[in-house]
Amino acid sequence: MSDAGRDAGRVGAQRGPATAGDLDAEGERRAEARELSGASRAWRALRHRNFRLFFGGQTISLIGTWMTRIATSWLVYRLTGSALLLGTVSFAGQIPTFLFAPLAGVWVDRLNRRQVLVWTQTLAMVQSFALAALTFSGLITVRWILALSVMQGIVNAFDMPGRQAFMVEMVGDRADLGNAIAINSSMVNVARLIGPSLAGLLIAATSEAWCFLVDGISYIAVIASLVMMRLNAGTVRRAATSLLTELKEGWSYVADFLPIRTILLLFAVVSLMGMPFVVLMPIFAARVLKGGPHTLGFLMGAMGVGALISALSLAMRKSVRGLIRMIPVAAAVFGLGLIGFGLSHVYWLSMLTVMVAGAGMMQGMAASNTIIQTLTDESKRGRVMSYYTMAFMGMAPFGSLLAGGLAHAIRPTPMWLAGGMVLQGAQWTVILNGLAVVAGAAWFMTQLRALRSVVRPIYEEMGIIPAAQEMAAVTAEEMRG
């Protein structure tokens, strides 16, 4: 039997046969989905009280998070004037996710996920309050910032897989899981648009310390939302095996299950080669477009708008069907957007291409997340989402170092495709990264047939698509009629 056949059989055995009650419930969900209008369907996950609480609390908290990100970068640059230290602080905040995420996934599967999130959000609040206190007192130094950034990175290593794995518990209905992920993506991008603007105004009027204080207070909202949730009393799994055994089990599951393995490989390539273009944005704003801080702000805003539009379009979808085909298309759009952005010397064209890149990036992220969450066995959800976190956040520090090194090493040279204009090293870097992402999308396309052969039986068993027997019966009935 092929790997795809073994994967499908294993997952089917884990999920068990669908009962008549499951089929009736699935039929009711389909009927309800048909009755919803397009606008209502886009927000259907908010029908679930727990997810509404999370949506409200997390939106407030994310705005504070983005304020802290901007304030931290500004504070480091104000204290040192060093671009190298800016990159070092970013690396320090991201590398713990790569190192600790797989271990964190094991604990997320073992522990009560709501309690994990309460603890991670509380520790993140303490980190923000510490930054605020040190900055208010004038005792803040780059060493303190580095230490607190490492602390936040360790917290994120547990928080991200915990939050992703907890999504199913908040929504309750797998039919609304994709919509919940799309709404969550929309929430992140709205915060990305609002947070930096508020941070800029607050820093100009007062100091970075107030941004950290506001962020610390904002965590109270998400902690309160978690405490207020009403969840089904589930038994926390007490593992009889060792931590190392469960770590190996999680790795084997991800490595052997073709759809998850293939999606995470493409996602890792996109994160390593594509997403670090954001690190080079200041160079594009200042050297390529001959602008200033406002130019950088507009470029970041355009990327956020593209990502938000993409997330909202995903929220309008009825089900997970068709998302596998969307993943390579989204990656190709992201890559082509990067290539266009790298070639452009015109302000409006750069805004348009970065918006396209943002839309492709978000489309691929949300589609990948939805499929992985749909296919993953519940007992391994935390470990699988830890590898998703590792592919997403864990590859970022290496990609940032690679992008910065290439941009520094490549000398400005003319390119005939760009009308003979001289392209900076940063532009060549983004173009090469875009080509790598497009190549990854092309490779994924070659895997689609094998992926469908594995995914289709699982979707049939879950009622997402009609089974072959059901379709044959309907066809026969139509022929008799």
C-alpha positions in Angstrom: 0.0 0.0 0.0 1.3 3.5 -0.8 2.1 6.1 1.9 -1.1 8.0 0.9 -3.2 4.9 1.5 -1.6 4.2 4.9 -2.2 7.8 5.9 -5.8 7.7 4.9 -6.4 4.4 6.7 -4.7 5.6 9.8 -6.6 8.8 10.1 -9.9 7.1 9.3 -9.3 4.6 12.1 -8.5 7.4 14.5 -11.7 9.2 13.8 -14.0 6.2 13.8 -17.1 5.6 11.8 -19.7 8.3 11.4 -22.9 7.6 13.3 -26.5 8.3 12.2 -26.5 11.2 14.7 -23.3 12.6 13.2 -24.9 12.5 9.7 -28.1 14.1 10.9 -26.1 16.9 12.6 -24.0 17.4 9.5 -27.2 17.7 7.4 -28.5 20.3 9.8 -25.3 22.2 9.6 -25.4 22.1 5.8 -29.0 23.4 5.7 -28.1 26.1 8.2 -25.1 27.2 6.1 -27.3 27.4 2.9 -29.8 29.6 4.8 -27.1 32.1 5.9 -26.6 35.1 3.7 -23.0 35.9 2.5 -22.5 38.6 5.2 -23.9 36.3 7.9 -21.8 33.4 6.7 -18.7 35.5 6.9 -19.1 35.9 10.7 -20.8 32.6 11.6 -18.1 31.5 14.0 -19.1 34.4 16.2 -22.4 32.6 17.0 -20.3 30.6 19.5 -20.2 32.4 22.8 -16.6 31.3 23.7 -15.2 32.5 20.4 -17.0 35.8 20.7 -15.3 36.3 24.1 -12.0 35.4 22.6 -12.5 37.7 19.6 -13.2 40.7 21.8 -10.4 40.1 24.3 -7.8 39.1 21.7 -8.5 42.1 19.5 -7.8 44.5 22.4 -4.7 42.5 23.3 -3.3 42.4 19.8 -3.5 46.1 19.3 -1.4 46.4 22.5 1.0 43.8 21.1 1.6 45.8 17.9 2.1 48.9 20.0 4.9 47.2 21.9 6.5 45.9 18.8 6.8 49.4 17.3 7.8 50.9 20.6 10.5 48.3 21.2 12.1 48.9 17.8 11.9 52.6 18.2 13.4 52.4 21.7 16.3 50.2 20.6 17.1 52.5 17.7 16.8 55.6 20.0 19.2 54.1 22.5 21.8 52.7 20.1 21.2 54.0 16.6 22.3 50.5 15.4 20.5 48.6 12.7 22.5 45.5 13.8 21.0 45.6 17.3 17.6 46.0 15.8 18.1 42.7 14.0 19.6 41.2 17.1 16.7 42.0 19.3 14.3 40.6 16.7 16.4 37.4 16.5 16.4 37.1 20.3 12.6 37.4 20.4 12.0 34.8 17.7 14.7 32.1 18.1 13.1 30.6 21.3 10.1 29.6 19.3 12.2 27.5 17.0 14.0 25.9 19.9 11.1 25.3 22.3 7.9 24.9 20.1 8.1 21.1 19.7 8.5 20.6 23.4 5.7 23.1 24.1 3.4 21.1 21.8 3.8 18.0 24.0 2.8 20.0 27.1 -0.2 21.6 25.2 -1.4 18.1 24.5 -1.0 17.0 28.1 -2.4 20.1 29.9 -5.7 21.9 30.0 -5.3 24.3 27.0 -7.3 27.1 28.6 -5.0 27.1 31.6 -2.0 27.1 29.4 -3.2 30.2 27.7 -4.1 31.9 31.0 -0.5 31.4 32.1 1.1 32.5 28.9 -1.0 35.6 28.7 -0.2 36.4 32.3 3.5 36.0 31.8 3.3 38.2 28.7 1.5 40.8 30.7 4.3 40.7 33.3 6.9 41.1 30.5 5.1 44.3 29.2 4.8 45.8 32.7 8.5 45.1 33.3 9.4 47.0 30.1 7.1 49.8 31.2 8.6 50.0 34.7 12.2 50.0 33.4 11.5 52.6 30.8 9.6 54.9 33.1 12.4 54.7 35.6 15.2 55.3 33.1 16.9 52.1 33.9 16.1 50.4 30.5 19.1 49.2 28.6 19.6 47.0 25.5 20.5 44.1 27.7 17.2 44.4 29.6 15.4 44.6 26.2 17.2 41.5 24.9 16.5 39.5 28.1 12.8 40.4 28.1 12.6 39.7 24.4 13.9 36.2 25.0 11.3 35.8 27.8 8.5 36.8 25.4 9.9 34.4 22.7 9.7 31.5 25.2 6.1 32.5 26.2 5.2 32.6 22.5 6.6 29.1 21.9 3.9 27.8 24.3 1.2 30.4 23.5 0.9 30.0 19.8 0.4 26.2 19.6 -1.8 26.4 22.6 -4.0 29.1 21.0 -4.2 27.3 17.7 -5.1 24.0 19.3 -7.7 25.7 21.6 -9.5 27.1 18.5 -11.5 23.8 18.1 -12.6 23.9 21.7 -13.8 27.5 21.5 -15.8 27.0 18.3 -17.1 23.5 19.1 -18.3 22.8 15.5 -15.6 21.8 13.0 -17.8 23.2 10.2 -17.1 26.7 11.6 -13.4 26.1 12.2 -12.2 27.6 8.9 -14.4 30.6 9.4 -13.0 31.1 12.9 -9.4 30.9 11.6 -10.3 33.5 8.9 -11.9 35.8 11.4 -8.8 35.4 13.6 -6.6 36.4 10.7 -8.8 39.4 10.0 -8.5 40.4 13.7 -4.6 40.2 13.5 -4.5 42.4 10.4 -6.9 45.0 11.9 -4.7 45.2 14.9 -1.7 45.5 12.6 -3.3 48.6 11.1 -4.4 50.2 14.3 -1.6 49.3 16.8 1.4 51.0 15.0 -0.6 54.1 14.4 -1.6 54.4 18.0 2.0 53.7 19.0 3.4 56.4 16.8 1.0 59.0 18.3 1.7 57.9 21.8 5.5 57.9 21.4 5.4 61.4 19.8 3.2 62.7 22.7 4.8 60.9 25.6 7.3 58.0 25.5 7.7 54.4 24.6 6.9 53.5 28.3 3.2 54.3 27.8 3.0 51.9 24.9 4.3 49.1 27.1 1.9 50.1 29.9 -1.1 50.1 27.6 0.0 46.7 26.2 0.3 45.2 29.7 -3.2 46.5 30.6 -4.6 45.1 27.3 -3.7 41.5 28.4 -6.4 41.8 31.1 -9.1 41.7 28.4 -7.9 38.4 26.9 -7.3 36.8 30.3 -10.8 37.8 31.4 -12.3 36.3 28.2 -10.6 33.0 28.8 -11.8 32.8 32.4 -15.4 33.7 31.4 -15.6 30.9 28.8 -18.0 28.0 29.4 -16.4 24.8 28.2 -17.4 21.1 28.3 -15.7 19.4 31.2 -13.1 17.3 29.5 -10.6 15.1 31.1 -7.0 16.2 30.8 -4.9 13.4 29.2 -2.4 12.0 31.7 0.4 10.6 29.5 1.7 7.2 30.5 4.7 7.6 28.3 7.8 9.9 28.7 8.1 13.4 27.3 10.7 12.2 24.8 8.5 9.4 23.5 5.6 11.8 22.9 8.0 14.2 21.2 9.0 11.4 18.8 5.4 10.4 18.3 4.5 14.0 17.3 7.4 14.2 14.9 6.5 10.8 13.3 2.9 11.8 12.9 3.8 15.1 11.1 6.6 13.4 9.0 4.4 10.4 8.0 1.1 12.1 7.3 1.5 13.3 3.7 -0.9 16.4 3.7 0.5 17.9 6.8 4.1 17.2 5.9 3.7 18.7 2.4 1.9 21.8 3.7 4.4 22.5 6.4 7.4 22.1 4.0 5.9 24.7 1.7 5.0 26.9 4.6 8.6 26.7 5.9 10.0 27.7 2.5 7.6 30.7 2.4 8.5 31.7 5.9 12.2 31.4 5.3 12.4 33.0 1.9 9.3 35.2 1.6 8.2 36.7 4.9 11.5 38.3 5.9 11.1 40.9 3.1 9.4 43.0 5.9 12.9 43.4 7.5 14.1 45.2 4.3 11.1 47.6 4.2 13.0 50.6 5.6 15.5 50.3 2.8 12.8 50.3 0.2 11.1 53.3 1.8 14.3 55.4 2.1 16.6 54.3 -0.7 14.3 52.9 -3.4 11.3 55.2 -3.1 13.3 58.2 -1.6 10.7 58.6 1.2 10.7 58.7 5.0 9.0 57.1 7.9 5.6 58.0 6.5 6.5 56.0 3.3 7.4 53.0 5.5 4.1 53.4 7.3 2.1 53.4 4.1 3.9 50.4 2.7 3.2 48.4 5.9 -0.4 49.6 5.8 -0.8 48.5 2.2 0.4 45.0 3.1 -2.0 44.9 6.0 -4.9 46.0 3.8 -4.1 43.2 1.3 -3.9 40.6 4.0 -7.2 41.9 5.5 -9.0 41.6 2.2 -7.7 38.1 1.8 -8.8 37.1 5.3 -12.3 38.5 4.7 -12.6 36.6 1.4 -11.7 33.4 3.3 -14.3 34.1 5.9 -17.0 34.1 3.2 -16.2 30.5 2.2 -18.8 27.8 3.1 -16.3 25.0 3.8 -12.8 23.7 3.7 -13.4 22.3 0.2 -11.0 23.7 -2.4 -8.5 25.1 0.0 -5.7 22.6 -0.9 -5.7 24.0 -4.5 -5.6 27.5 -3.0 -2.4 27.0 -1.1 0.0 26.9 -4.2 -2.0 29.6 -5.9 -1.6 31.8 -2.9 2.1 31.1 -2.6 2.5 31.9 -6.3 0.6 35.2 -5.9 2.8 36.0 -2.9 6.0 35.3 -4.8 5.0 37.3 -7.9 4.0 40.2 -5.6 7.5 40.1 -4.1 9.1 40.0 -7.6 7.0 43.0 -8.7 7.8 44.9 -5.5 11.5 44.2 -6.0 11.5 45.6 -9.5 9.4 48.7 -8.8 10.8 52.2 -8.4 7.4 53.8 -8.5 5.5 54.6 -5.3 2.0 53.7 -6.4 3.3 50.4 -8.1 5.2 49.5 -4.9 2.0 50.0 -2.9 0.0 47.8 -5.3 2.6 45.0 -5.4 3.1 44.9 -1.7 -0.7 44.7 -1.3 -0.8 41.7 -3.6 2.1 40.1 -1.7 0.2 40.7 1.6 -3.0 39.1 0.2 -1.1 36.0 -1.1 0.8 35.6 2.2 -2.3 35.7 4.3 -4.3 33.5 1.9 -1.7 30.8 2.1 -1.3 31.1 5.9 -5.0 30.9 6.7 -5.7 28.1 4.2 -2.8 26.0 5.5 -3.9 26.5 9.1 -7.5 25.5 8.3 -6.6 22.3 6.5 -4.1 21.2 9.1 -6.6 21.9 11.9 -9.3 19.9 10.0 -7.1 16.9 9.4 -5.2 16.6 12.6 -6.2 14.0 15.2 -7.3 15.6 18.4 -4.8 13.8 20.6 -1.9 15.2 18.7 -3.3 18.7 17.9 -0.9 20.6 20.2 2.2 18.9 18.8 1.1 19.4 15.2 0.4 23.1 15.8 3.7 23.4 17.5 5.4 22.4 14.2 3.1 24.8 12.4 4.3 27.5 14.8 7.9 26.4 14.2 7.5 26.6 10.4 5.8 30.0 10.8 7.7 31.8 13.5 10.7 29.6 14.0 12.0 30.0 10.4 11.7 33.8 10.6 14.9 34.6 12.5 17.0 32.6 10.0 15.2 34.2 7.1 15.8 37.6 8.5 19.5 36.9 8.8 19.6 35.5 5.3 17.8 38.4 3.8 20.0 41.0 5.6 23.1 39.1 4.6 22.1 38.9 0.9 21.0 42.6 0.8 24.4 43.6 2.3 26.4 41.3 0.0 24.7 42.0 -3.4 26.0 45.2 -5.0 23.6 47.6 -6.8 23.5 46.6 -10.4 21.3 47.5 -13.4 18.7 45.2 -14.8 17.4 45.4 -18.3 14.0 44.1 -17.4 13.6 47.2 -15.1 14.4 49.6 -18.0 18.1 49.6 -17.2 17.4 51.0 -13.7 19.9 50.2 -11.0 18.5 47.7 -8.5 19.7 47.9 -4.9 20.9 44.8 -3.0 17.6 44.7 -1.1 15.7 44.7 -4.3 17.7 41.8 -5.7 17.2 39.9 -2.5 13.4 40.3 -2.6 13.3 39.3 -6.3 15.3 36.1 -5.5 13.1 35.4 -2.5 10.0 35.8 -4.7 11.4 33.3 -7.2 12.1 30.8 -4.4 8.5 31.1 -3.2 7.2 30.6 -6.8 9.4 27.5 -7.1 7.9 26.2 -3.9 4.4 26.7 -5.2 5.3 24.9 -8.4 6.6 21.9 -6.4 3.4 21.8 -4.3 1.3 21.7 -7.5 3.1 18.4 -8.5 2.0 16.9 -5.2 -1.7 17.8 -5.6 -2.9 14.5 -7.0 -1.3 12.5 -4.2 -2.7 14.9 -1.6 -6.2 14.6 -3.0 -6.1 10.8 -2.8 -5.3 11.0 0.9 -7.6 13.9 1.8 -10.7 12.9 -0.1 -11.6 9.8 2.0 -11.1 11.8 5.2 -13.4 14.6 3.9 -16.0 12.0 2.9 -15.9 10.4 6.3 -16.3 13.8 8.0 -19.2 14.7 5.7 -17.4 17.7 4.1 -17.9 16.1 0.6 -20.4 13.5 -0.4 -19.2 9.9 -0.4 -18.8 8.1 -3.7 -21.7 5.7 -2.8 -24.0 8.7 -1.9 -23.1 10.4 -5.2 -23.8 7.2 -7.2 -27.2 6.7 -5.4 -28.1 10.3 -6.3 -27.1 9.8 -9.9 -29.1 6.6 -10.2 -32.2 8.3 -8.6 -31.9 11.2 -11.1 -31.6 8.7 -14.0 -34.7 6.9 -12.8 -36.6 10.2 -12.5 
